[in-house]
Amino acid sequence: MPIREARDTKEVNLRCPAPCRPRQAKDRDPGELTESIEEYTEGIYRLQEELEAVSSGDVAKYMGVSPASATTMLKRLAELDLVTHTPYQGVRLTDRGVSISIALLRRHRLVERLLVDFLELPWDDVHDLACKLEHYISEDVADRIARAMHYPKTCPHGNPVDATRVDNAVRLSALQAGDECVVARITDERAEFLSYILEIGLIPEASVSVKNRTPFGDVLTLSVQSLNEAVPIGRDVANSVWVYTGPDAVKL
């Protein structure tokens, strides 16, 4: 019979640190902002930047959930004073909701910059990871990342680290044949979308000229700085690419 090692009979003094222990719902503070609550709040902020009025249906589509699930969460957000939700009139973030969203976006975009510039992760594959990490770093850690990265103004996709910063960029879809521009930012950060954008060269600071625009269907044919051939894009792509034109493009 094999002899048992002495360590099997010793008392183990290792303990899991409190923050790492799994928690049940009953253990949570009723006012705690969970990852899901923060994601909804940040999502509504992003939608408010795109739409004049945000409906519960818009929230459901953005979050990829059923309308019933979105409605349930919106009621919870209202209880936490993060949104005002009036049936048939839309959803709006409160001042508290806006403040939380701005902080989340700052952490998110700083993390993306760290992942791309320092860890050299693919440009089109960091958004999802940043979505997870943004909930678990403090403002102090975010400040340290900003300092280490020499206070970047934008994330790798061109979106401002300070979400309140306003510029003169316009959607690529607003341009006409003959217009010239420089890419400012990409607002659709799904991995498959960013992968396509990278493939056709519509990355921040790329010079672009509009060669043609169809009278119906709004298909733009572009000449992109890094490509030898013209590239046709549809409205969905053109709506998510923001550009600088005129003097604003020259400044870059």
Steps between C-alpha positions, in 0.01 A plus 500: 500500500647840401598727785295821508706814491509697822355807333166320458448502874601860561252779539487721192521869585440631148192720461346652192514884520156647567469682163566173316232296675186418298195685629135411489235755402381510862844619608496805275418851614161593345656822370810334354573575138560159344686447175169456319356824641812691399494352149139611450579847632801538272300361208227758546765773505636373168149490355429854617802613299346344189126560542284796593271274703587153633219246529491179701506321165827677410647387831387140442649494150829653615538261792385198299221406741123462480280811542364352824852460643590855404183636659571314823853638514384854421269485800798396713710785360221743582490370859874571526452854365701422187227565243160652457272271304163622387294254292460619139734795567833323524795450730738767626798477731491702819799712601619204709465265204695738277779536756536122539499448123771760439722333761438155347580621150822661621613175662391299196691715252812520714501121535464464121795731451706297749408171332589623152798729559671319787391136476473513118165323481317525164330835436173331408493256793527707819154650542342189651782454750488868596124463558579249773800672657341846522278383787786376715756779502484800728534863403846496657604212275350681200703810591816288514425347159446849357833617641684189378355548151587873499140614531351384167216710360321213326461124504658304209174539307511878531229547763585762765624382839311799639152416370386860555746634243323640194659539158393588146503148358208393280377164382659373182144447373454881485768546233446540127701405191819704485526555877826424676541413868707337770356221717440616858340205678304177470192477722394142423756297694376148437796277420367394160429862404844622609662212314328612180588865561864401544488295181385798291731747674241733656699538821554827689721752318457327162447742211188428295334652194147428380514402133132434448167481676203314354174700480313207657622266767765743623797288398825698524804411292813605684865545425680406822858601570638147558317321216568482128138432404181699563277364777118506494327525839135511604316735734541274806877527474498869407280583800752350745808671357546862605735728308657844502458719195645834393729680747433236769653233275803714428572535874581130520 
